[in-house]
Amino acid sequence: MLALKRSIPVVVVALSLWMAPAATRADGDHAPIGDAVQTLPIFDAHVHYKEPAWDSYPVDSIIELMDRNGVAMGLVSSTPDEGTIMLWEYAPNRIVPELRPYHGNAGSSNWAKSPGMEAYLANRLEAYPHEGIGEFHIHRLDYNDEALFRNVIAMAKARDIYLHVHSGAEPIRWLYSLDPEAKIIWAHAGLGERASAVYSLMAEFPSLVADTSLREYEILGSGDRLDQEWEKIVLTFQDRLMAGSDTWVNGQWDNYDAIIASNRRWLAKLPRTAAEKLAYKNAERLFDRKISMKLIGTR
């Protein structure tokens, strides 16, 4: 009963914030950045360079795609990790590597139960300068995996790096219950969760960061302004969100121009300050990088 009483203020605060008008709007004295968004560098916060892409899209072609779209830098994880390392070795100034657990027979549905997973992660983290563990999936919360996740969190904390988690809201709450100081990027801002649930979780955990990959059309909406609910999320949590693409299949690389263009379309409806944060400035702070258009055409 005590735990329930303690949770009530968090829920009340989240709901009251959700119902309140947004403090900043993309109009009036906060005019949208508009066409000037094209001059902003993009930090793509959700990139995969998976094995099926290696032949169709050699490493030089990936950097060329980034250049063509003003993507100055990307947060990259791959199945297997060798893809990330190939891309990072080719263009170390453009790639922020993170370690995806998937390799061999370990995939999104069974990686947490794969034999030798902790040793695999520890060895790869020792060998390469990964700045995150993930993106990994928690399709269904299994409390029997607690020991593994405690160790994964400990590995990340020891290196002061992020967990990049694809899940619903409850696994994020569970991870924070294991360690409130864990650094978490919520992949796709909780793809599948309603906007109100995204808002509530971001309000509940002030350190939670999210990427918006695969959410671009939901955010964009159908009118002259952003979708009302997503506009509230984006403006309220503008210091903790990053745009992304999610190149999880080759079709996403085929459509990379259109994906980045769709991100620029919704960023264009934000005030310049917010647009810059989501495009690249939040990533500058979170990953201690200097990001600018000067990186285009470099490696």
N, C-alpha and C positions, 0 to 999 in steps of 0.2 A: 504493500500500500504506500509505503514511504517513497519507493521508486516512482510510482505513478504520480504522487504529488509533486515530486521534483521535476517530472517531465512536463507538467502542465504549463509553467511559465514559458518554456521554450516554444511550445505549440502556440500559445496565445500571442507571443511576440511575433512569430513567423506569420501567423494569420493576419495580425494587425498590419504588419509591414506589407503583406501581399495585397490587402484591401486598400491601403493608403495610396494616394496619387504619387506618381514618380516625382522625385525632387527635381530632376532635370529632364527636359524634353528636347527633341531634335527640331525645334522651331524657335521663332522669336529671337531673343538674344543668344540662343544656342542653335544657330542655323546649321543645317546639315552640311557636311564637308562637300557633298556633291561630286562633281567631276574631278576635283582635286584628289580624290581617293586614289586615282591612277598613279599619283606620284609617290604613294606610300610603299615602302618595302613590306613584304608579307613574311611573317614567320609561320610556316606551315607546321602546326603543332600535332599533326597526326599523319605520319607517313610510314608506309611499309614498302620494303623492297624484297618481296618474297621470291623464292626460287623460280616459279613460273615466269617471272618477269626478266630474269637475267639474260636470256637469249634475245627476247623481243625488244628489251630496253636495256642495252648496255649502260654501264655507269655514266659514260660521257653524255648519253642521250637524256638521262635523268637530269643532269645539271643543265643541259640545254633547255629542257622543259621548264625548269625552275627559272632560268634566265629570261625566257620568253614571257613569262608571266609575272616578273618582278618579285619572285619568291627568293628572298635573300638567304634564307636559312630554313632548315627543317629538323624536326624532332623525329628520328627514324628508329623503328624497331622492325624486325624481320623474322620470318620463318623459313630457314633457320637463321641464327644470328650472323652467320657468315655474310649474308646479304648486306646487313648494316655495316659490317666491317669493311667490305669491299667498297661501299659508297663513301664511307668515312675516310678510308685510306686514299681514295681518289680525290676527294674534295674536303679535306679536314676543316677548312674555314667555313664551310657551308652546312656541315652536318653535325647535329648534336645526337650522339648515339645513345640508345637505351636498350636494355637487354630483355628480349622476349624469351620466356621459358620454353617455347615450343621448338621441338627438334625431335628427329627420329619418330618414334611412336607417340610422343607426348604432344597432344594438341589442346585445343581450347576446352574440351570437355573432360579431359583426364589428367592434365598436367600436374595438378596438385597431388595426385596419387601415383605419379610416375616414379619408379625406383631410381634413386640416385639424384633426384632433382636438386636437393640442397647442395650437393657436391658440384653439380653442373653449374649452378648459378654462382657459387663461390669461385670456381675456377675461371669462369668467363669474366667475372667482375675483377678478378686479380689480373687477368691478362690484358684487358682493354678498358679504356676510360669511359665506361658507360655512366650516364648521368640520370638514369632511371631504370627501374625494373618494370617491365611491361612493354607494350600493352598486354595485359593478361585478362582473361575472362573469369568471372564468377557467375556461372549460369544459374547454379542452385547452391544456396548456402548450406554447407555441411560442417557442423561444429566439430566433427572429428578431424578436420583439417587444421584445427587451431595451432597445434605445435609447429606445423610447417609455416603457417602464416606469421606466427610470432618470430620465427627465424628469418623469414624473408624481410619482415619489418626491421629486424635487428641489423641485417645486412645493409639495408637502405640507410638506416640511421647512422651506422658506422661510417658511411661515405657521404652523408648529408645529401642524399639523392631522393628522387620521387618514386612513388608507386603509381603506375599509370593503369587505372582499373576500369575495365568494361563491366558494368553491373548495374543493377537497379539501386534504389536508395538504401535498402536494408543492409546489403553487404558493406556499403560505405560506413554506415553506423557501426556495424560489427567491427570493422577494422579500427575505427577510432576507439571502440571500447577496449580493444587489445592494447592500443597505445594512442592516447590522445594527441601525442606529438608527432605522429606519423605524417609525412608529407605526401599528399595524394593529389593526383590529377584525375578527375572523373571524365573518362572517355565519352565523347559524344554528348556531354552534359546529361548523362543518364538516358541514352537512347531508349525509347519505349515508355519513359516516365512522362506524365503530364507536366505541362509548364508549371502549374501550381506546386507540384511535388518537387520540381527542380528548385523553385524559389525557396521552398521551405527548408530543403536540405542545405542550400548555400547559406541561408540565414542562420541555420542551426550550428554550422561549423565554419567559423570565420576564417579558417586557414585553408579551406577546401578550394582547389583550383579546378577548372574544367576546360576542356576543348569543345568547340562547337561543331566539329566535323559531322557531316550527314544531317545537321540541323538547319542548314542554310536556307532551305525553302520554307521551313516552318517559321524561321525568324523573319524572312523577307515578307511573308504574308501576301496579300493580293491587292492591297490598295497603295496609296501614295506614301503611306507611313508603314513602319514595321508592324508586324502582328502585335497587338496591344499587350498581350501577356509576355511575349518575348522581349518587347521593348523595355518593359519594367525590369525583367531579369538582367538584360544587357546593361542598362543604365545604372541599376542599383549595384551590380557586382562587376562593374567595368574594370576594376583593378585585378580581377581574378579569372578572367576569361581570355581564351586565345582561339583564333580561327584555325581551321584545319581542313584537310581534304579526305583522308582515309583511302589510300591507294591499296585496298585489300585484295583486289583482283586486277588483272590487266586492263579490264574495261575502264577502270578508274584512271589508269594512266592514259588510255585512249582519249578519255574525256577531260584530261587535266586542265586544258585551257578553259573549258566551260565551267568546271568546278571552281577554279580560282576566280573566274569572272563573276560567278554567282555570289561568292563571298564578298567581292568588291561592291556588288550591287547593294547588299544590305549594310555593309560598312558605310557606303555613301550616304545613307540616311541618318547617320549619327553625327553629332557635333564633332569637330575635328579632334578635340582632346580625347574623347571616348574612342573614336575610330583609330587613332594612333595607338592607344593602349592595346586594343584588341588585335590590331594588325601586327604590331611588333614590340611595343614598349614594355608590355607585361613580360614577354619572353626575355627581353634584355635584362630585366630585373631578376627574374626567376632563375635564369641560367647564366647570369653574369657575362653577358656578351654585349658587343657593340654591333648593332644591326643597322645597315643603311643600304641605299641603292648602290653604293660604291662596291658592294660585294658582287653585284651582277657582273658576269663575265670572268669571275675569278674562281679559284679553287681553294 
